[in-house]
Amino acid sequence: MAFTFRDFPVAADDLRSDVLAGLAACPKSIPPKYFYDEAGCRLFEAICAQPEYALCRTERALMASRLPDIAAAVGPLDCIVEPGAGECSKVRLLLDALQPAHLVVLDIAGAPLAAAAQALAHAYPQLAVTALGMDFIRDLEAAAPCLPPGRRLIYYPGSSIGNFAPDTATALLARFRRLAGADGRLLIGFDLKKDPLLLHAAYNDAAGITAAFNLNLLERLNRELDADFDPTRFRHYAFYNPVAGRIEMHLVSLAAQTVSVAGRRFHFALGETLHTEHSYKFRRDEFSTIAGNAGWKLVDDWEQQGFAVQLYG
Ligand SMILES: C[S@@+](CC[C@H](N)C(=O)[O-])C[C@H]1O[C@@H](n2cnc3c(N)ncnc32)[C@H](O)[C@@H]1O
C-alpha cells in the first residue's frame, strides 16, 4: 500500500477574512466551501441518502451502467486527480475500470479526506494514493508537483461545478486544463435543468437534513470564530431561480438581531438574508460552451434521468 497525505492548512485567517468580508457585504454571503467542517461532511453524506435528493444516486447509476463506454472513451491513463473528493467513494468505479497507477485526491476537509483516502489505499494495494488537504480554489497549482508524469484524468463529479457562476466555472475549468496537461482529460458530472418543483424538493428534504447542513455553518462560525449566532433565529430557505438557472440557498433572519463574529458586530434586519450557496443547473449544450471557453473539447457525453456526465479532452 502506498499512501501519502499532505496538508495545506486552510489558514484560519482565510476563514476569518472571508467571513468578515461576506458579512460586511450587501447582500451578506459566505462562500460554500466553508460548509465542510467534519459535521458538514457527515451532513452532506446524509443529504445524498435523502429520497428527494436524486443527484448522487442518479450519477452513481449512470456511471455504473455506462462504465464500459466511459472507460473506452477515456482510454489508458496513469493518474486520476479528483478535486473535492470527500468520501472518495465515487472514484472506485473508475479505479476498477481504468486501473491507473496513481490517484490524487484533494479536499478542503483534510482530516476526513485523509481517513477516506487511506481506506482506499488499503482496498487497492497496487494503487499509489496521494491525499492533499487543500482549498483548491486557492492552492490548485500547488498540487502540480505532487502529480506523477503521464496521462491524467481530472474527475469532478457531484455537480460541484454548479457552485460556481458560469464565468468563475470557466476560470476553474481552465485551471483544471493546465493541471491535466496537453493530453489530459476531464470527466465531469453535473445536474441538468428540469422540473423546478423537483429541484425545489431536492434542497428542501422533508427530514430537514439540507436545513441542518445550511445551519451548521452558523455553528461552525460560533466554534471557530467565537461568534454568537442563534441558529433558531435563522431559517434555511432554498428555491430554484429559473431566470438565473440555479438553486439559491439562504439563511434568512427571523428577527432584527445583532451578531458578534470574531470581535465585530453585524446587524441583521428582520427578513435579511445571508446567502450561502448557488447550485447552477445546466443544459448539456450550455455546459459545453462553459467548458469550451476554458479550452476543453467535448469528446463524449452521457445522460440519465436529469443528470449528465461529459468527457472532455
Ligand atoms: C458536494 S461535496 C461532493 C463530494 C464528492 N465529490 C461527491 O461527488 O459526492 C463537495 C466536496 O468538495 C469539497 N470542497 C468544497 N470546496 C472546496 C475547495 N474550495 N477546495 C477543496 N475542497 C472543496 C468539500 O469539502 C466536499 O467534500
The ligand as a Gaussian input file, in Angstrom:
#p B3LYP/6-31G(d) Opt

LIG

0 1
 C      -20.775000      18.493000      -2.625000
 S      -19.415000      17.654000      -1.933000
 C      -19.053000      16.465000      -3.223000
 C      -18.221000      15.303000      -2.751000
 C      -17.944000      14.247000      -3.831000
 N      -17.067000      14.797000      -4.876000
 C      -19.213000      13.745000      -4.436000
 O      -19.431000      13.979000      -5.616000
 O      -20.002000      13.130000      -3.711000
 C      -18.167000      18.832000      -2.181000
 C      -16.803000      18.384000      -1.671000
 O      -15.850000      19.335000      -2.130000
 C      -15.089000      19.804000      -1.038000
 N      -14.772000      21.214000      -1.330000
 C      -15.642000      22.242000      -1.475000
 N      -14.970000      23.378000      -1.773000
 C      -13.657000      23.039000      -1.818000
 C      -12.463000      23.780000      -2.077000
 N      -12.505000      25.081000      -2.362000
 N      -11.285000      23.125000      -2.036000
 C      -11.243000      21.786000      -1.750000
 N      -12.333000      21.037000      -1.494000
 C      -13.532000      21.660000      -1.539000
 C      -15.960000      19.633000       0.188000
 O      -15.208000      19.532000       1.379000
 C      -16.718000      18.352000      -0.160000
 O      -16.047000      17.188000       0.257000

